[in-house]
Amino acid sequence: PKGKRISDYSVDNIGFIEEWMNTLPRKILDYRTPEELFEKYLDEIYAA
């Protein structure tokens, strides 16, 4: 929550939240996940 100190969370808890946020489909991304698009762009970079 806004205003809560990040030091109040464990590393495992932060990792869980990070994973959840990166695998959540987003309407703005045409219902794709940030992780999915990041991997796609990395593939394009390495193919060049």
PDB file of N, CA, C and O in Angstrom:
ATOM      1  N   PRO A   1       0.819  -1.211   0.000  1.00  0.00           N
ATOM      2  CA  PRO A   1       0.000   0.000   0.000  1.00  0.00           C
ATOM      3  C   PRO A   1       0.858   1.268   0.000  1.00  0.00           C
ATOM      4  O   PRO A   1       1.978   1.283   0.512  1.00  0.00           O
ATOM      5  N   LYS A   2       0.316   2.297  -0.572  1.00  0.00           N
ATOM      6  CA  LYS A   2       1.015   3.568  -0.619  1.00  0.00           C
ATOM      7  C   LYS A   2       1.287   4.058   0.803  1.00  0.00           C
ATOM      8  O   LYS A   2       0.414   4.012   1.670  1.00  0.00           O
ATOM      9  N   GLY A   3       2.499   4.520   1.018  1.00  0.00           N
ATOM     10  CA  GLY A   3       2.862   5.036   2.325  1.00  0.00           C
ATOM     11  C   GLY A   3       3.465   4.002   3.255  1.00  0.00           C
ATOM     12  O   GLY A   3       3.962   4.354   4.325  1.00  0.00           O
ATOM     13  N   LYS A   4       3.432   2.730   2.870  1.00  0.00           N
ATOM     14  CA  LYS A   4       4.010   1.674   3.705  1.00  0.00           C
ATOM     15  C   LYS A   4       5.473   1.472   3.317  1.00  0.00           C
ATOM     16  O   LYS A   4       5.823   1.489   2.137  1.00  0.00           O
ATOM     17  N   ARG A   5       6.306   1.285   4.311  1.00  0.00           N
ATOM     18  CA  ARG A   5       7.744   1.140   4.076  1.00  0.00           C
ATOM     19  C   ARG A   5       8.047  -0.204   3.435  1.00  0.00           C
ATOM     20  O   ARG A   5       7.514  -1.233   3.851  1.00  0.00           O
ATOM     21  N   ILE A   6       8.903  -0.193   2.421  1.00  0.00           N
ATOM     22  CA  ILE A   6       9.271  -1.424   1.731  1.00  0.00           C
ATOM     23  C   ILE A   6      10.079  -2.337   2.649  1.00  0.00           C
ATOM     24  O   ILE A   6      10.083  -3.555   2.466  1.00  0.00           O
ATOM     25  N   SER A   7      10.745  -1.770   3.611  1.00  0.00           N
ATOM     26  CA  SER A   7      11.542  -2.579   4.540  1.00  0.00           C
ATOM     27  C   SER A   7      10.660  -3.437   5.451  1.00  0.00           C
ATOM     28  O   SER A   7      11.163  -4.332   6.130  1.00  0.00           O
ATOM     29  N   ASP A   8       9.361  -3.173   5.471  1.00  0.00           N
ATOM     30  CA  ASP A   8       8.433  -3.982   6.266  1.00  0.00           C
ATOM     31  C   ASP A   8       8.102  -5.315   5.585  1.00  0.00           C
ATOM     32  O   ASP A   8       7.463  -6.177   6.189  1.00  0.00           O
ATOM     33  N   TYR A   9       8.532  -5.485   4.340  1.00  0.00           N
ATOM     34  CA  TYR A   9       8.238  -6.696   3.584  1.00  0.00           C
ATOM     35  C   TYR A   9       9.480  -7.575   3.483  1.00  0.00           C
ATOM     36  O   TYR A   9      10.603  -7.073   3.435  1.00  0.00           O
ATOM     37  N   SER A  10       9.274  -8.870   3.451  1.00  0.00           N
ATOM     38  CA  SER A  10      10.392  -9.805   3.293  1.00  0.00           C
ATOM     39  C   SER A  10      10.766  -9.895   1.812  1.00  0.00           C
ATOM     40  O   SER A  10       9.991  -9.513   0.936  1.00  0.00           O
ATOM     41  N   VAL A  11      11.949 -10.400   1.558  1.00  0.00           N
ATOM     42  CA  VAL A  11      12.407 -10.583   0.180  1.00  0.00           C
ATOM     43  C   VAL A  11      11.487 -11.548  -0.565  1.00  0.00           C
ATOM     44  O   VAL A  11      11.189 -11.343  -1.742  1.00  0.00           O
ATOM     45  N   ASP A  12      11.040 -12.597   0.119  1.00  0.00           N
ATOM     46  CA  ASP A  12      10.121 -13.556  -0.499  1.00  0.00           C
ATOM     47  C   ASP A  12       8.794 -12.898  -0.870  1.00  0.00           C
ATOM     48  O   ASP A  12       8.239 -13.164  -1.935  1.00  0.00           O
ATOM     49  N   ASN A  13       8.296 -12.049   0.005  1.00  0.00           N
ATOM     50  CA  ASN A  13       7.038 -11.359  -0.252  1.00  0.00           C
ATOM     51  C   ASN A  13       7.172 -10.423  -1.448  1.00  0.00           C
ATOM     52  O   ASN A  13       6.275 -10.361  -2.290  1.00  0.00           O
ATOM     53  N   ILE A  14       8.269  -9.706  -1.528  1.00  0.00           N
ATOM     54  CA  ILE A  14       8.502  -8.796  -2.655  1.00  0.00           C
ATOM     55  C   ILE A  14       8.625  -9.601  -3.949  1.00  0.00           C
ATOM     56  O   ILE A  14       8.093  -9.192  -4.981  1.00  0.00           O
ATOM     57  N   GLY A  15       9.314 -10.730  -3.907  1.00  0.00           N
ATOM     58  CA  GLY A  15       9.434 -11.594  -5.080  1.00  0.00           C
ATOM     59  C   GLY A  15       8.090 -12.118  -5.555  1.00  0.00           C
ATOM     60  O   GLY A  15       7.837 -12.192  -6.758  1.00  0.00           O
ATOM     61  N   PHE A  16       7.225 -12.481  -4.613  1.00  0.00           N
ATOM     62  CA  PHE A  16       5.879 -12.944  -4.959  1.00  0.00           C
ATOM     63  C   PHE A  16       5.088 -11.840  -5.659  1.00  0.00           C
ATOM     64  O   PHE A  16       4.444 -12.088  -6.678  1.00  0.00           O
ATOM     65  N   ILE A  17       5.135 -10.636  -5.120  1.00  0.00           N
ATOM     66  CA  ILE A  17       4.411  -9.507  -5.706  1.00  0.00           C
ATOM     67  C   ILE A  17       4.956  -9.189  -7.094  1.00  0.00           C
ATOM     68  O   ILE A  17       4.189  -8.915  -8.017  1.00  0.00           O
ATOM     69  N   GLU A  18       6.278  -9.226  -7.244  1.00  0.00           N
ATOM     70  CA  GLU A  18       6.907  -8.978  -8.543  1.00  0.00           C
ATOM     71  C   GLU A  18       6.431  -9.988  -9.581  1.00  0.00           C
ATOM     72  O   GLU A  18       6.068  -9.617 -10.697  1.00  0.00           O
ATOM     73  N   GLU A  19       6.434 -11.258  -9.211  1.00  0.00           N
ATOM     74  CA  GLU A  19       5.979 -12.322 -10.116  1.00  0.00           C
ATOM     75  C   GLU A  19       4.515 -12.124 -10.487  1.00  0.00           C
ATOM     76  O   GLU A  19       4.144 -12.259 -11.653  1.00  0.00           O
ATOM     77  N   TRP A  20       3.698 -11.809  -9.517  1.00  0.00           N
ATOM     78  CA  TRP A  20       2.266 -11.598  -9.757  1.00  0.00           C
ATOM     79  C   TRP A  20       2.041 -10.437 -10.727  1.00  0.00           C
ATOM     80  O   TRP A  20       1.232 -10.543 -11.648  1.00  0.00           O
ATOM     81  N   MET A  21       2.752  -9.340 -10.519  1.00  0.00           N
ATOM     82  CA  MET A  21       2.567  -8.168 -11.376  1.00  0.00           C
ATOM     83  C   MET A  21       3.037  -8.416 -12.808  1.00  0.00           C
ATOM     84  O   MET A  21       2.417  -7.935 -13.756  1.00  0.00           O
ATOM     85  N   ASN A  22       4.118  -9.157 -12.970  1.00  0.00           N
ATOM     86  CA  ASN A  22       4.672  -9.391 -14.300  1.00  0.00           C
ATOM     87  C   ASN A  22       3.941 -10.470 -15.081  1.00  0.00           C
ATOM     88  O   ASN A  22       4.135 -10.589 -16.291  1.00  0.00           O
ATOM     89  N   THR A  23       3.109 -11.257 -14.418  1.00  0.00           N
ATOM     90  CA  THR A  23       2.360 -12.313 -15.110  1.00  0.00           C
ATOM     91  C   THR A  23       0.871 -12.002 -15.176  1.00  0.00           C
ATOM     92  O   THR A  23       0.074 -12.867 -15.542  1.00  0.00           O
ATOM     93  N   LEU A  24       0.491 -10.794 -14.831  1.00  0.00           N
ATOM     94  CA  LEU A  24      -0.911 -10.382 -14.870  1.00  0.00           C
ATOM     95  C   LEU A  24      -1.231  -9.793 -16.243  1.00  0.00           C
ATOM     96  O   LEU A  24      -0.625  -8.794 -16.629  1.00  0.00           O
ATOM     97  N   PRO A  25      -2.176 -10.389 -16.999  1.00  0.00           N
ATOM     98  CA  PRO A  25      -2.540  -9.811 -18.302  1.00  0.00           C
ATOM     99  C   PRO A  25      -3.107  -8.404 -18.125  1.00  0.00           C
ATOM    100  O   PRO A  25      -3.868  -8.137 -17.195  1.00  0.00           O
ATOM    101  N   ARG A  26      -2.722  -7.518 -19.033  1.00  0.00           N
ATOM    102  CA  ARG A  26      -3.161  -6.120 -18.950  1.00  0.00           C
ATOM    103  C   ARG A  26      -3.978  -5.734 -20.182  1.00  0.00           C
ATOM    104  O   ARG A  26      -3.612  -6.066 -21.310  1.00  0.00           O
ATOM    105  N   LYS A  27      -5.056  -5.050 -19.961  1.00  0.00           N
ATOM    106  CA  LYS A  27      -5.899  -4.592 -21.061  1.00  0.00           C
ATOM    107  C   LYS A  27      -5.105  -3.674 -21.985  1.00  0.00           C
ATOM    108  O   LYS A  27      -5.231  -3.769 -23.206  1.00  0.00           O
ATOM    109  N   ILE A  28      -4.298  -2.796 -21.422  1.00  0.00           N
ATOM    110  CA  ILE A  28      -3.518  -1.840 -22.213  1.00  0.00           C
ATOM    111  C   ILE A  28      -2.497  -2.550 -23.112  1.00  0.00           C
ATOM    112  O   ILE A  28      -2.042  -1.988 -24.108  1.00  0.00           O
ATOM    113  N   LEU A  29      -2.146  -3.778 -22.755  1.00  0.00           N
ATOM    114  CA  LEU A  29      -1.202  -4.567 -23.555  1.00  0.00           C
ATOM    115  C   LEU A  29      -1.944  -5.600 -24.405  1.00  0.00           C
ATOM    116  O   LEU A  29      -1.368  -6.608 -24.813  1.00  0.00           O
ATOM    117  N   ASP A  30      -3.212  -5.342 -24.665  1.00  0.00           N
ATOM    118  CA  ASP A  30      -4.056  -6.246 -25.447  1.00  0.00           C
ATOM    119  C   ASP A  30      -4.146  -7.618 -24.780  1.00  0.00           C
ATOM    120  O   ASP A  30      -4.096  -8.655 -25.440  1.00  0.00           O
ATOM    121  N   TYR A  31      -4.279  -7.594 -23.467  1.00  0.00           N
ATOM    122  CA  TYR A  31      -4.445  -8.775 -22.619  1.00  0.00           C
ATOM    123  C   TYR A  31      -3.250  -9.735 -22.672  1.00  0.00           C
ATOM    124  O   TYR A  31      -3.386 -10.943 -22.477  1.00  0.00           O
ATOM    125  N   ARG A  32      -2.083  -9.157 -22.940  1.00  0.00           N
ATOM    126  CA  ARG A  32      -0.840  -9.927 -22.832  1.00  0.00           C
ATOM    127  C   ARG A  32      -0.159  -9.509 -21.538  1.00  0.00           C
ATOM    128  O   ARG A  32      -0.511  -8.492 -20.941  1.00  0.00           O
ATOM    129  N   THR A  33       0.805 -10.288 -21.116  1.00  0.00           N
ATOM    130  CA  THR A  33       1.492  -9.980 -19.864  1.00  0.00           C
ATOM    131  C   THR A  33       2.769  -9.187 -20.139  1.00  0.00           C
ATOM    132  O   THR A  33       3.358  -9.321 -21.212  1.00  0.00           O
ATOM    133  N   PRO A  34       3.199  -8.368 -19.189  1.00  0.00           N
ATOM    134  CA  PRO A  34       4.471  -7.664 -19.356  1.00  0.00           C
ATOM    135  C   PRO A  34       5.630  -8.639 -19.572  1.00  0.00           C
ATOM    136  O   PRO A  34       6.528  -8.371 -20.370  1.00  0.00           O
ATOM    137  N   GLU A  35       5.610  -9.747 -18.873  1.00  0.00           N
ATOM    138  CA  GLU A  35       6.670 -10.752 -19.009  1.00  0.00           C
ATOM    139  C   GLU A  35       6.708 -11.310 -20.433  1.00  0.00           C
ATOM    140  O   GLU A  35       7.782 -11.484 -21.010  1.00  0.00           O
ATOM    141  N   GLU A  36       5.547 -11.584 -20.984  1.00  0.00           N
ATOM    142  CA  GLU A  36       5.430 -12.127 -22.340  1.00  0.00           C
ATOM    143  C   GLU A  36       6.006 -11.144 -23.364  1.00  0.00           C
ATOM    144  O   GLU A  36       6.760 -11.544 -24.251  1.00  0.00           O
ATOM    145  N   LEU A  37       5.660  -9.884 -23.245  1.00  0.00           N
ATOM    146  CA  LEU A  37       6.156  -8.880 -24.187  1.00  0.00           C
ATOM    147  C   LEU A  37       7.648  -8.630 -24.014  1.00  0.00           C
ATOM    148  O   LEU A  37       8.357  -8.420 -24.999  1.00  0.00           O
ATOM    149  N   PHE A  38       8.127  -8.649 -22.792  1.00  0.00           N
ATOM    150  CA  PHE A  38       9.550  -8.467 -22.540  1.00  0.00           C
ATOM    151  C   PHE A  38      10.352  -9.576 -23.210  1.00  0.00           C
ATOM    152  O   PHE A  38      11.367  -9.311 -23.853  1.00  0.00           O
ATOM    153  N   GLU A  39       9.897 -10.813 -23.058  1.00  0.00           N
ATOM    154  CA  GLU A  39      10.578 -11.942 -23.694  1.00  0.00           C
ATOM    155  C   GLU A  39      10.551 -11.813 -25.209  1.00  0.00           C
ATOM    156  O   GLU A  39      11.535 -12.129 -25.877  1.00  0.00           O
ATOM    157  N   LYS A  40       9.430 -11.352 -25.754  1.00  0.00           N
ATOM    158  CA  LYS A  40       9.306 -11.172 -27.207  1.00  0.00           C
ATOM    159  C   LYS A  40      10.319 -10.141 -27.703  1.00  0.00           C
ATOM    160  O   LYS A  40      10.988 -10.366 -28.712  1.00  0.00           O
ATOM    161  N   TYR A  41      10.435  -9.027 -27.010  1.00  0.00           N
ATOM    162  CA  TYR A  41      11.370  -7.989 -27.427  1.00  0.00           C
ATOM    163  C   TYR A  41      12.818  -8.432 -27.254  1.00  0.00           C
ATOM    164  O   TYR A  41      13.669  -8.055 -28.060  1.00  0.00           O
ATOM    165  N   LEU A  42      13.115  -9.209 -26.241  1.00  0.00           N
ATOM    166  CA  LEU A  42      14.460  -9.749 -26.088  1.00  0.00           C
ATOM    167  C   LEU A  42      14.805 -10.674 -27.258  1.00  0.00           C
ATOM    168  O   LEU A  42      15.917 -10.635 -27.785  1.00  0.00           O
ATOM    169  N   ASP A  43      13.841 -11.501 -27.654  1.00  0.00           N
ATOM    170  CA  ASP A  43      14.061 -12.382 -28.811  1.00  0.00           C
ATOM    171  C   ASP A  43      14.356 -11.566 -30.067  1.00  0.00           C
ATOM    172  O   ASP A  43      15.214 -11.941 -30.866  1.00  0.00           O
ATOM    173  N   GLU A  44      13.647 -10.450 -30.243  1.00  0.00           N
ATOM    174  CA  GLU A  44      13.874  -9.592 -31.414  1.00  0.00           C
ATOM    175  C   GLU A  44      15.263  -8.962 -31.367  1.00  0.00           C
ATOM    176  O   GLU A  44      15.928  -8.851 -32.397  1.00  0.00           O
ATOM    177  N   ILE A  45      15.698  -8.555 -30.193  1.00  0.00           N
ATOM    178  CA  ILE A  45      17.018  -7.944 -30.043  1.00  0.00           C
ATOM    179  C   ILE A  45      18.116  -8.948 -30.365  1.00  0.00           C
ATOM    180  O   ILE A  45      19.063  -8.630 -31.084  1.00  0.00           O
ATOM    181  N   TYR A  46      17.988 -10.160 -29.833  1.00  0.00           N
ATOM    182  CA  TYR A  46      19.022 -11.163 -30.041  1.00  0.00           C
ATOM    183  C   TYR A  46      19.024 -11.705 -31.458  1.00  0.00           C
ATOM    184  O   TYR A  46      20.050 -12.202 -31.923  1.00  0.00           O
ATOM    185  N   ALA A  47      17.895 -11.619 -32.157  1.00  0.00           N
ATOM    186  CA  ALA A  47      17.822 -12.078 -33.543  1.00  0.00           C
ATOM    187  C   ALA A  47      18.490 -11.094 -34.503  1.00  0.00           C
ATOM    188  O   ALA A  47      18.883 -11.459 -35.611  1.00  0.00           O
ATOM    189  N   ALA A  48      18.608  -9.859 -34.068  1.00  0.00           N
ATOM    190  CA  ALA A  48      19.182  -8.810 -34.943  1.00  0.00           C
ATOM    191  C   ALA A  48      20.668  -8.921 -35.074  1.00  0.00           C
ATOM    192  O   ALA A  48      21.288  -8.118 -35.770  1.00  0.00           O
TER     193      ALA A  48
END
